[in-house]
Amino acid sequence: MRADLSINNGLDLIQNLIINYQRPIIYTIRTKLENGCANSISLKLIETAIKLGVKLVDIEFTSNKKILKPHLLIINSIHSNDINLIKP
């Protein structure tokens, strides 16, 4: 679910999606720098999504956001051609 493309960052849809599809959803946030629509990534927004049932969060690797929650999986995506970001 692309939070940055949804009304109210998709917070109104999370529980309905989980109930109707009986599967976890990936809550994705992309900033304008990452070709998304969000001005920034808010930890408060992510924490609200988690309280509503999100178990997978996809944020850009370069955002430097640290989220440590039990039973939460973080997907750190990299959308860049910069080899220095991709190298281990």
Secondary structure, 3 states (H helix, E strand, C coil): CEHHHCHHHHCCCHHHHHHHHCCCCEEECCEHHHCCCECCCCHHHHHHHHHCCCCEEEEEHHHCCCCCCCCCEEEEECCCCCHHHHCC
